[in-house]
Amino acid sequence: MQLQKLLKRLTDTPIADQGNETTERIQELQGEIRNIQATVALWKSSGRFKNAFSARDDAEAFKGHQTALQKMQEEMQLFPGDIQFLVSLDIRDMISELKSAEIQKEKRRLLDRLGDGKHGAQGNMLQDVVCFPGTRVAILNDVDSWIADSSDGNHVLWFRGMAGRGKSTIASTILHNWKGRASCAIFHFRRGQTALNARVICALARQLGESLDPEIKRAVLDSVRQNEDIADKRLEEQFETLLVTPFAKTGTHTHPTVFILDALDESNNPQDAVDILSLIHRLSSSFPTNVKFVLTSRPELPLVHALERHACKVVDLESASDVSNDLKIFLREKFMDLRIARSIRADWPSPEEIDRVVTISQGLFQWARTVITYLGEGSPTARLQMLLKDPGKWGGLDELYRQILQKAFHNVRLEPTRKELLCSVLGWLVVAPVPVSLEIVAALYGEQEPLAGVDLLDAVDFLRNDLLVDVVSLLFIPKAPGDPMQLMHTSVRDLLVNKTRCEGQMYYVNAIQHHQHLAKLCMAHMLKTLKYNMCDLVQHWLLSSEIQDIGEQKVANVVRYCCMSWSTHLTEGDTALGIDQLSNFESFSRKKLMFWLEVISLIGATAETIRMAKALCHWLVRTAISLKCNSLKTLWTDLDRFLSVFAVPIATGPLHIYTSALSYCPTETELWRCYSQYAPVRILKGGSTTWDSTVWTRYVDSGIETVRWSSDGKRIAVGTESGTVQLYDAQSGNLIGQPLEGHDGWVNSVCFSLDGKLLASGSRDQTIRLWNPPTGEAIGQPLEGHDGGVNSVCFSPDGKLLASGSSDKTIRLWNPQTAEAIGQPLEGHDSSVNLVCFSPDGKLLASGSSDRTIRLWNPQTGEAIGQPLEGHDNWVNSVCFSPDRKLLASGSFDKTIRLWKPQTGEAIGQPLEGHDSSVNSVCFSPDGKLLASGSSDETIRLWNPQTGEAICRPLEGHDWGVSSVCFSPDGKLLASGSFDKTIRLWNPQTGEAIGQPYKSPHGFVDFVAVSREERHFIGLNSNGNLIAWQTLPEPPCLCEINSANTLKRLPTTDLAPTSVPTPRHSHYLVWHPFLYQTSYLCSQECAIHESSALMSVFQGKKIAILDISRIVPHK
């Protein structure tokens, strides 16, 4: 409208009498505004306007228009009077509108990076209801005083009580009371919905990003902008980045901030809830004093112990006063509402009857609410009399629920299809891993009776007003058919899944059977609906964030549900598959996997899909399916690797799955055999044929001295030359939290206690530090006593002792609980002690030294046992006991490994030879059947400790010496750390040569050129592989790149390649704008444009023209 007004005003203004310069300016402005108006009109008609500022091309175009208008406005300030009135005001309005649209679009884009938090932020009907006026007055007043009191240093308030005590209602009331006076964020945990519960921190942060305080809002958005993949990080990192950092940036605040975590006990893994509590406790001092956390939960032991340990404020609803009076107030008002609505006599019910209902309720607000709803479904007077006549049948939640369910199933007893559908819906609500709506139920059951042949809207109406009408008091059914419905309360679920409490009634939910049935339905629906290019995109490079509107139109909610839930239903069902189910699963696996990943990319659930694939792999291993499914196991193992390697391009956009991931899949894998026809890129030379044995690789900011697994196999600790200890998630390779800082020199050794509760590190700074691995906190002061660098630390198996070896030639024993030294130093070596190691039973301690010997000690007495073990010709760098204690292995600077009998001190056989440089680390597998060694020759070797023979060729991949090797607790993985700043994971079970070194794949096409004959693209990717791109989907876009100005903009019409002589230089050094690194381009494989320009493609998305005259030759 602003554009049209301005255009009309300028058109109607006579310009003949104006000076030439003024006339030219106005005409120029008229033309510019006409162009903008035409562009906006075109984008509106094509739907692109909605995506402006999230799509890079559109954003750049809009910013260009904005800049042009702003320049015009500045120039028109030179002209007074009517011209300024004509131009300046409307241009300012237009610029303001463009800026506002840009800001809002960017805000929405950043918030979308946190995922859809509405299901966690919004409760069900019960959770969203607030306390009835006049009830819970004392409790709520106390809460208000605590929130308002910024001098109260206690950040945490815990409401605890059994099911039905009103915890969620109190939580929602606090939110309701404070949302206009504070920045508030709430999350309701839901049992069974693991994926949603895992998003708790992102959901809280998303609400802060729309909060009352503009400074907090901006700080949250800035944190997301700087960490756009934060939703895929671990809980601790999310907490620090999204909650702690924004408050650290903004300082003190006028308004309080209230975080509410409701139903912590419904987190699927109790340890997750405990970890959240530990984070809040550890980092509470980082928050301003007016930041408060309100928690609610049942008094379950892990939570009780954690919360009592942290000394938070507690409100015990089991012993709360005035509960009976509050219930009486609530019931009196609700009975009056029923009386008015149903025209019942004024004296109903009597005060005595209300008192009796209060007594039967046993102090449970959930019982009272359910009863009121139930009475309103039929004749209130008759149902109340029935309840009061036999209170034993109705007292307590179980009794009440059973009466309601029995009546509902009695009403459908003569209609088997309705009865079966009612059972299915209740069971579905119990086992669903993500929210379910009426629309999804109607769609998934649309081909079964009684919904077969029924229109979707009519089916929704049938479900709402017929099938579920008798259980509406137990369910929350929203008005919108696409909104999630839920069981009214966790206590309903608790009854339905307990066969004993259901007393053999047909409403009992057998979770395994319901999972099986839903797996079958989901699989069938996906086989029917999933296809290549689900959104019918023309531009293959579009990002998922740019096509959300299209995705909502093209991908139905039921498809989204199936894609997110089928694997859970399948793996949670029985291990035996019927022939039909096996056939569907095999068809889905071989025909639909890539299309499934398209939907996953679109809805931003790539991280969850990695977990799904791993769960499917484990499920396939344990299922008793016939041997013909071995290829299925191989296919899913391939997919697991595919997701781990190409997670970034898969998450980037649905069609990047093909162009930037599938095209780089090894060509002798089952995955490639099934889906290679969808890969638009072919690697003609230099591609991989099989998966590298490396599971993942991570680059560290300094050399790695040591690497160790936690006892549960979930974490890897790394000691670095920079003096930090870093923790990594063993499954994903993601860094856990921030590096642990405190040492002033290289960290030479790290070790977990067997229970995983302690981590010790030894450093060149002559100290040992103890850490809490779950929180990253340093425990106490450094352990001091050595006069030289600490080279090795090791916990005894029972965790009661910590041994350390030092360059001061001594070994020390410590009590890790008190951090005190035990006894005198153990002396006997003539040079630096490089490594110490306890035997598996804790009765022996071995030490290896630069004096070329190994010594054995009694850790209880500190006495040396026998004579030194001699045989190495140089320093002993590493020692390790076999799990059965019968062998001791040692690695030396003399390039050999030796095996010893620790009982006698005798050497076994000849030295194990094969390494070309110092052996820095040795480690037995947990079963004792393998011995791994890492060497400065950049390789790892695997040995048979019984025969002393090498099992395979060296494991190659590191670019510098291997400093440390360590098996995972289950023996299925081998971790290695190197001075090349990488950590690698290997599969030691194959016994095969490792193949090519693994490079962290970018997954994107870096440089290509157009062939003259068939419009194919030929070029190199950043790994140096020769590739061929089949076709370009549409005329490309141009882009400007870096400050060196090596790229120039050209119209798309000038892109036709011609036969121009190849330049003399064989290679060129070019800055890659997407990967932020230099890449080498082989000019002989590229077509050259007639204007002496070289065409290249960045990630298959933007085409740029390289001005050859300005490219620096690579020498």
BADOKE-806577 format. One record per residue (C-alpha): residue in one letter; x, y, z. Coordinates in steps of 0.2 Angstrom, whole numbers, plus 2048, in hexadecimal, padded with zeros to 3 digits. Each point is the difference from the previous one (the first is absolute). Example, Ala and Ser with C-alpha at 12.3 -4.5 7.8 and 13.67 -1.06 7.14 Angstrom:
a83E7EA827
s8068117FD
// end
This chain:
m800800800
q80E80C804
l8087FD7EF
q7F08037F7
k7FD810809
l8118077FD
l8007FA7ED
k7EF8097FE
r805810809
l8108017F5
t7F67FC7F0
d7F480E803
t80D80D804
p80480C7F1
i8138007FD
a80180A7F0
d80381080A
q80E7F880B
g8128027FD
n8097F37F5
e8097F880F
t7F17FF80B
t7F67F97F1
e80D7F27FD
r8007FC813
i7EE7FE801
q7FF7F67F0
e80E7F5806
l7F77FD811
q7F07FD7F6
g8087F27F6
e8087F9810
i7F07FF809
r7F77F87F1
n80D7F3800
i7FE7FC812
q7EE8007FF
a8017F47F1
t80C7F580A
v7F57FF80F
a7F07FC7F6
l8097F27F7
w8077F9810
k7EF801808
s7F87F77F2
s80D7F2801
g8007FE813
r812806801
f7FC81080A
k7FC7F580F
n8127F97FF
a8098107FE
f80F80380B
s8017ED804
a8057FC7EE
r8118087FD
d7FC8057EE
d7F0809804
a808808810
e80E8077F5
a7F48077F4
f7F580880D
k80F808808
g8058077EF
h7EF8087FE
q801807812
t8128077FD
a7FA8087EF
l7F1808809
q80A80680E
k80D8087F4
m7F28097F7
q7F9806810
e811808805
e8028087F0
m7EE808800
q804808810
l80980D7F5
f7EF8057F9
p7F480A80A
g7ED802801
d7F47F57F7
i80D7F47F9
q8067FB811
f7EE7FE806
l7FD7F57F0
v80F7F5802
s808800812
l7F17FB80A
d7FA7F17F6
i8127FA7FD
r803800812
d7F07F6803
m8057F47F3
i8127FE807
s7F97FE811
e7F47F27FA
l80E7F77F7
k80B80180F
s7F27FA80C
a7FC7F27F4
e8127FB7FF
i802800813
q7F07F6803
k8057F37F3
e8127FE807
k7F87FE812
r7F47F37FA
r80F7F77F7
l80A80080F
l7F27FA80C
d7FD7F27F3
r8117FA803
l7FB7FB811
g7F27F57FA
d7EE801803
g7FE802813
k7ED802801
h7FC7EE805
g80C80280F
a7FB812804
q7ED7FC7FF
g7F97F380C
n7F17F67FE
m7EF806806
l8057FC812
q8118087FF
d7FA8107F8
v7F280280D
v80380C80E
c7FC7FF812
f7EE804804
p7FD811808
g8027FF813
t8097F0800
r8137FD803
v801812807
a80D7FE80D
i80B7F67F4
l7FF80C7F2
n80380F80B
d8107F8806
v8067FD7EE
d7FC8127FB
s80A80680F
w80F7F57FB
i8008057EE
a7FF812804
d80E7FF80D
s8108027F6
s80A7FF810
d7FB7EE803
g80F7F77FA
n7F77EF7FE
h7FC7FF7EE
v7F67F0800
l7EE7FC807
w7FA7ED800
f7EE7FB801
r7FF7ED803
g7F17F5802
m7F87F17FA
a7F57FF7F0
g7F080A801
r80680D80D
g80080F7F4
k8128027FC
s7FD8047EE
t7F280C804
i80B80A80C
a80E8017F3
s7F48077F3
t7F980C80D
i811807803
l8038027EE
h7EE8097FE
n80380B80F
w8128067FA
k8008007ED
g7FC813800
r80C80480D
a80F7F57FC
s8097F77F2
c7F87EE802
a8047EF7F8
i7F77F0804
f8037EE7FB
h7F57F1803
f8087EF800
r7F67F27F9
r8037EE803
g8047F67F0
q80480F7F5
t8137FF800
a80380B7F1
l7F680E808
n8077FF811
a8128017F9
r7FB8117F9
v7FD808811
i80E80D800
c7FC8057EE
a7EE802804
l80480B80F
a80C80A7F6
r7F38027F2
q7F480880D
l80E80B806
g8028067EE
e7EF807800
s800806812
l7FC810809
d812806802
p8068077EF
e8137FE806
i7FD7EE804
k7F77FD7F0
r80E8077F6
a80D7F780A
v7F87EF7FD
l7FE8037ED
d813805800
s8047F0808
v7F67F67F4
r80880A7F1
q8117FC806
n7FC7ED803
e7F37FC7F3
d8027ED803
i7FD802813
a7F17F57FF
d80B7F17FC
k80C80380E
r8007F7811
l7F580680E
e80E80980A
e80680A7F1
q7EE8057FC
f7FD806812
e81080B800
t7FE8077EF
l7ED803800
l7FD804812
v810805809
t80880A7F2
p7F280C7FD
f7FF805812
a813802801
k7FF80C7F1
t7F280B807
g804802812
t7F380580C
h7ED8017FC
t7F1809806
h7F47F27FD
p8027EF808
t8027F17F5
v7F77F0805
f8047EF7F8
i7F37F2804
l8047EE7FE
d7F07F6803
a7FF7ED803
l8137FC800
d7FC7EF805
e7F87FD7EF
s8118017F7
n8037F07F8
n8127FE808
p800806812
q8138047FE
d7FB80D7F3
a7F680980E
v80E7FE80C
d80C8077F4
i7F580F7FE
l7FF803812
s8137FF801
l80280D7F3
i7F480C808
h8097FD811
r8118027F8
l7FC80F7F6
s7F480980B
s80D80C805
s8028067EE
f7EE806800
p7FA811807
t7F77FE811
n7EF8037F8
v8017F07F5
k7F67F3808
f7FD7ED7FC
v7EF7F8805
l8007ED7FF
t7F27F3803
s8017EE801
r7FB7F0809
p80B7FC80F
e80A7F37F6
l8117FB808
p80C8067F3
l7F8811800
v7FE801813
h8127FC803
a80680C7F3
l7F580E806
e8037FD812
r8138007FD
h7FE8127F8
a7F680780E
c7F28087F6
k7F0807807
v7F37F3802
v7ED800800
d7F97EF804
l7EE7FE7FA
e7FD7F0809
s80080A811
a7F98117F9
s7F380880B
d7EF8057FA
v7FE7F37F3
s7EF7FB805
n7FA812801
d8078037EF
l7F87F17F8
k7EF805808
i8028127F8
f8047F87EF
l7F27F3801
r7F380C806
e80380C7F2
k8007F27F3
f7F07F8806
m7F88127FF
d8068007EE
l7F87EF7FC
r7F0806809
i7FE80F7F5
a8067F77F0
r7F37F2803
s7F2809808
i8017F6810
r7F8805810
a80880E80B
d8047F580F
w80A7F27F6
p80B7FA807
s7FE802812
p80F80680B
e8017EE807
e8017F87EF
i80E80C7FC
d8097FC810
r7FE7ED7FB
v8088037EF
v80E809808
t8037F280B
i8007F37F2
s80C80B7F6
q80E7FC80D
g8078117FD
l8037FD7ED
f7FC80F7F5
q8027F57F1
w7F27F5807
a7F480F803
r8038077EE
t7FD7EF7F8
v7F07FD80A
i7F98117FB
t8037FC7EE
y7F87EF802
l7F1806808
g7FD80D7F2
e8017F37F3
g7F07F8805
s7F280480D
p80A80980E
t7F37FC80E
a7FF7ED7FB
r8137FE7FF
l803809810
q7F47F5809
m8087F07F8
l811806806
l7FA804812
k7F67F0801
d8107F57FE
p80F80B804
g80C7F1801
k7FE7FE7ED
w8058127FD
g80C80580D
g8128037FA
l8058037EE
d8017EE7FA
e7EE7FC806
l7FA8107F8
y8097FD7EF
r7FA7ED800
q7EE806802
i80180C7F1
l8097F47F5
q7F47F1804
k7F180B7FB
a8098067F0
f8047EE7FA
h7EF7FA806
n7F880C7F3
v80A7F97F2
r7FF7EE805
l7F47FB7F1
e80B8097F3
p8117F77FE
t80780C7F4
r7FD80F80B
k8067F7810
e8107FB7F7
l8038127FA
l7FC807812
c80D7F4806
s80D8057F3
v7FE812803
l8037FE813
g80E7F57FC
w80780C7F4
l80080F80C
v8097F580D
v80E7FA7F4
a80280F7F4
p812807800
v7FA8117F9
p7EF809801
v7F17F97F8
s7F180A7F9
l7EE7FB7FB
e8068047EE
i80E7F3801
v7F57F3807
a7F38027F3
a80D8007F2
l8097F0806
y7F17F6804
g7F78077F0
e8007F07F7
q7F97F680F
e7EF7FE806
p7F680A806
l80A80E7F8
a8027F87EF
g7F980B7F2
v7FC80E80C
d8068127FC
l80E80680B
l7F680E808
d7F27F4803
a80B7F3807
v80780D80C
d7EE805805
f7FC7ED803
l80F7FE80B
r7FD81080A
n7ED7FF802
d7FD7ED800
l80E7F4803
l80980A80E
v7F1809808
d7FF7F480E
v812802805
v8028137FE
s802801813
l8107F77FE
l8078087F0
f8048117FA
i7F98027EF
p8038127F8
k7F58097F5
a80C8007F1
p8017EF7F8
g8138037FD
d804804812
p8077F280B
m7F47F680C
q8067F880F
l7FB7F580F
m7FA80D80D
h80C7FA80D
t80F7F5802
s7F67F680D
v7F47FA7F2
r80F7F97F6
d8067F7810
l7F07F7802
l7FE7FB7ED
v8117F87FF
n7FE7F6810
k7F77F07FD
t7FD7FC812
r7F9811804
c7F57FE7F0
e7F97F0807
g7FF7F77F0
q7F580D7F7
m8028037EE
y806812802
y8117F9806
v80E8067F4
n80C7F37FB
a80E80C7FA
i8097F37F6
q7F17FC7F6
h7FB8127FD
h8128047FA
q7FF7F17F4
h7EF8067F9
l8068127FE
a8107FB7F8
k7F67F67F3
l7F580F7FC
c80E80D800
m80A7F57F4
a7F27FD7F4
h7FC813800
m8128057FC
l8017F37F2
k7F18087F9
t804812802
l813803800
k8088047EF
y80F8087F8
n800813803
m7F180180C
c7FE8127FE
d8018017ED
l80F80C801
v8078077F0
q80F808809
h80A7F2807
w80B80B80B
l7F280780B
l8037FE812
s7F37F880C
s7FD811809
e7FC8087EF
i7F27F47FB
q7F67FE810
d7F08077F8
i8017F47F2
g8047F280C
e7F080380A
q7F67FF7F0
k8097F17F8
v8037F5810
a7F17FB80A
n8007FF813
v7FD7EE7FF
v8107FD7F5
r80A80A80C
y7F97F680F
c8047EF7F6
c8128067FC
m804805812
s7F87F1808
w8017F17F6
s8117FA806
t7FA802812
h7F17F67FD
l80A7F27F7
t80E7FF80D
e7F580180F
g7F47F27F9
d8047EE801
t8107FA7F8
a7F77F37F4
l7F98077F0
g7F37F97F6
i8027FD7ED
d7F680F7FB
q80980B80C
l8117FA7FB
s7FB8037EE
n7FA811803
f81080480A
e80B7F97F3
s7F780A7F2
f80181080B
s8137FD803
r8047FD7EE
k7F580D7F7
k7FB80E80C
l80E80480C
m80680F7F6
f7EF8077FF
w7FE7FD813
l80F80B802
e7F980E7F6
v7F280180C
i80C7FF80F
s80A80E7F8
l7F180B7FE
i7FA7FE812
g811803807
a8027EF808
t8117FA7FA
a8077FD811
e7F17F5805
t8027F67F0
i8127FC804
r7F97F8811
m7F27F77F6
a80D7F87F4
k80B7FA80E
a7F17F9809
l7FA7F77F0
c8127F97FE
h7FF7F9812
w7EE7F97FD
l8057F77F0
v80F7F8809
r7F57F980E
t7F17FB7F5
a7FE7EE7FC
i7FC8037ED
s8067F47F3
l8128017F9
k7F98087F0
c7FF81080A
n813802802
s80080C7F1
l7F380A80A
k80C80180E
t80E8067F5
l7F480D7F8
w7FC807811
t812800806
d80480A7F0
l7F280C804
d807802811
r8118057F9
f7F880A7F3
l7F680B80C
s81080280B
v80B8057F2
f7F480B7F7
a7F580780E
v8048127FB
p7FA8007ED
i7F17F5805
a7FB80D80D
t80380E7F4
g7F27FC7F3
p7F67F17FA
l8087FF7EF
h811803806
i7FE7EE806
y8037FB7EE
t80C80D7F9
s80B802810
a7FF7F0809
l7FA7F17F6
s80B8047F1
y80F7FE80C
c7FA7EF807
p80D7F27FD
t7FB7F67F1
e8027EE806
t7F380380E
e7EF7F9801
l7F9812802
w8088057F0
r7FA7F07F7
c7EE805805
y8008127FD
s80E8057F4
q7F38047F3
y7FB81080A
a812807801
p80280E7F4
v813800802
r80C7F27FB
i812800806
l80A7FA7F1
k8117FE809
g806800812
g7EF7FC808
s7FE7F380E
t7FA7EE7FE
t7FD7FC812
w7FD809810
d810805809
s8047F6810
t801811809
v7EF803808
w802813803
t80E80C800
r80181080A
y80D80E7FF
v806808810
d809810802
s8107F9806
g80A7F0801
i7F87F1809
e80A7F880E
t7F47F3806
v7EF7F97FD
r7F57F580B
w7EE7F9801
s7F480180E
s7FB7EF808
d7EF8017F8
g8078047EF
k7F68107FE
r80E80D802
i8128027F9
a80C80A80A
v80E8097F7
g810808808
t80880E7F5
e8108097FE
s7F6810804
g7FD7FB812
t7EE7FC7FE
v7F67F0802
q7F27FE7F3
l7F17F4801
y7F87F97F0
d7F07F67FE
a8067EF7FA
q7F17FD7F4
s7FF8107F7
g812808803
n7F8810806
l80A80A80D
i7F77FF811
g800811808
q80F80B801
p8127FA802
l8057FD812
e80D80D804
g80B80280F
h8117F87FB
d80F80B7FB
g8097F37F5
w7FD7F27F5
v7F37F3806
n80A7F07FF
s7F37F3807
v7ED7FF804
c7F77F2808
f7EE7FD805
s7FB7F7810
l7F77EF7FD
d7EF808806
g80380F7F4
k7FD80C80E
l812807800
l80D8057F3
a812802804
s80D80A7F5
g812801802
s80B80E7F9
r8118077FD
d7FC80D80C
q8047F380E
t7EE7FF806
i7F17F47FF
r7EE8067FF
l7F07F7803
w7F08057F6
n7ED7FB801
p7FD7FA7EE
p7ED8037FF
t802812805
g8128047FB
e804808811
a8117FF808
i7FF7F7811
g80A80880D
q8128067FE
p80E7F97F5
l8097F1808
e812806803
g80F7F6805
h80A7FB7F0
d81080A7FC
g7FE7FD7EE
g7F37FE7F2
v7F27F3803
n8017F47F2
s7F37F3805
v7F17FE80B
c7F57F1803
f7F27FB80C
s7FF7F0809
p7F17F57FB
d7F7803810
g8038137FE
k808802811
l8128037FA
l80780B7F3
a8127FD7FA
s80B80D7F7
g8117FE7F7
s80B80F7FE
s8108077F8
d807801812
k8037ED7FF
t7F37FC80D
i7EE7F9801
r7F380780C
l7F07F9807
w7F180B804
n7EF7FF809
p7F58077F2
q7F280480D
t80B80A80B
a80D8067F3
e80E7FB80D
a8107F77FC
i8017EE807
g8117FC808
q8118047F8
p8048017EE
l8047EF7F8
e8128017FB
g80B7F47F6
h8018067EE
d80F8097FA
s7F780B7F4
s7EF8087FB
v7F17F5804
n7F68007F0
l7F17F6804
v7F77F780E
c7F37F37FF
f7F67F680D
s7FC7ED7FD
p7EE7FC7FE
d7FE7FA812
g80980F807
k80E7F5808
l80E8057F5
l8068117F9
a80C8007F1
s80B80F7FB
g80A8037F1
s80F80B7FF
s80D8097F6
d80D7F5809
r7FA7F37F4
t7F87F580D
i7EF7FC807
r7FD7FE812
l7F27F780A
w7F9807811
n7F57FB80E
p7F480F800
q7FA7FC812
t812800807
g80980A7F3
e80E7F37FF
a8087FB7F0
i7FD7EE7FB
g80F7F67F9
q80D8077F4
p7FD80C7F2
l7FA7F97F0
e80E8037F4
g8017FD7ED
h7FC8107F7
d80E80A7F8
n7F8811803
w7F380980A
v7F17F7805
n7F180B7FB
s7F17F5804
v7FB7F180A
c7EF7F7801
f7F97F1809
s7F57F37F7
p7EF7FE807
d8047EF808
r810808807
k80A7F27F8
l80980B7F4
l809811801
a8048097F0
s80C80E7FF
g80480C7F1
s8118097FE
f80A80D7F7
d80A7F17F9
k7F17FD7F4
t7FB7F0808
i7F27F980B
r8047F380D
l7F57F4809
w8047FA812
k7F97F580E
p7FC80B80E
q8007F280D
t8127FB7FC
g8078107F7
e8067F57F1
a7FF8067EE
i7F57F67F5
g8087FC7EF
q80880C7F4
p7FC8137FF
l7F18047F5
e8088097F1
g7F880A7F2
h800812804
d80D80C7F9
s80080C80E
s7FD801813
v7F17F7807
n7F780D80A
s7F17F6806
v7FA7EE803
c7EE7FA805
f7F87EF801
s7EE7FE7FA
p7F37FC80E
d8007ED7FB
g813800800
k8007F97EE
l80880F7F8
l80E80C804
a8018117F8
s80F80A7FE
g8028137FB
s8118067F9
s8098107FB
d8017F77EE
e7EE8077FF
t7F87EF800
i7F67F480C
r8037EE800
l7F57F1806
w8087F1808
n7FB7EF806
p808800811
q7FF7ED801
t80B7FD7F1
g8098117FF
e7FB8027ED
a7F980F7F8
i7EE7FE7FB
c80080B7F1
r80980E7F7
p803810809
l7F080B803
e8058107F7
g7F7811800
h80980B80C
d80C80D7F9
w80C80180F
g8057F480E
v7F27F780A
s802804812
s7F27F6808
v7F57F17FC
c7F17F980A
f7F27F37FD
s7EE804804
p7F97F680F
d7F77F47F4
g80F7FE7F5
k7F78057F0
l8098107FE
l812806801
a804812804
s8108087FB
g808812803
s80E8087F7
f80B80F7FF
d7F78047EF
k7F280780B
t7F47F37FC
i7F67F2809
r7FB7F17F6
l7F57F1804
w8047F07F7
n7F77EF7FE
p80C7F3807
q7F57F27FC
t8027FF7ED
g8137FB800
e8018097EF
a80C80D7FA
i7F9811803
g8008087EF
q8018127FC
p80280D80E
y7EF807805
k7FD8127FC
s7F280A808
p7F58017F0
h7F98117FC
g7F27F77F5
f7FE80E7F5
v8068037EE
d80E80D800
f8058037EE
v7F87FA7F0
a8008067EE
v7F47FE7F1
s8047F47F2
r7FB8067EE
e7F77F07FA
e7F37FB80D
r7FF80D80D
h8097F580D
f80B80780D
i8127FA803
g80B80580E
l8097FD811
n7F9800811
s80A80680F
n8067EF804
g8097FF7EE
n7F37F47F9
l7FC8017EE
i7ED8017FE
a7F28027F3
w7F0809802
q7F27FA7F5
t7F68107FD
l7FC811806
p7EE802805
e7FD8127FB
p80A8107FC
p80C80380E
c80180F80C
l80F80B801
c809805810
e80D80C805
i80D7F880C
n80F807809
s809810803
a80F7FB7F5
n7F38027F2
t8057F07F7
l7EE7FD7FA
k7F680B7F5
r7ED8017FD
l7FA7FC7EE
p7EE7FE7F9
t7FA7EE7FF
t7FF8027ED
d8138027FF
l8037EE807
a8017F67EF
p8117F8800
t80B8027F1
s8107F97F9
v80D80B808
p8127FA802
t8047FA812
p80C80B80A
r8127FB802
h7FE7FE813
s7FB7EF805
h7F9804811
y7F880F808
l7FE805812
v7EE806804
w7F780580F
h7F07F5803
p7F280B807
f7F67F2808
l80D7F5807
y80B80F805
q8107F87FA
t80B8007F1
s7FD7F37F3
y80A7FB7F1
l7F98007EE
c8077F67F2
s7FD80B7F1
q8037F37F3
e7EF7F8805
c7F680F7FF
a7F780A7F2
i8068127FE
h7F480E7FC
e80480C7F1
s80380E80C
s80E7F7808
a7F67FB80E
l7FF7EF809
m7EF7F9806
s7FF7F7811
v7F17FA80B
f800802812
q7F77F2809
g7F57FE7F1
k7F7810804
k80880F7FA
i80A8027F0
a80E80D7FF
i80C8067F2
l812800804
d80A80E7F8
i80F7F67FB
s80B8107FE
r7FE803813
i8037EE806
v8107FD808
p80A7F17F9
h8037F280D
k8137FD802
// end
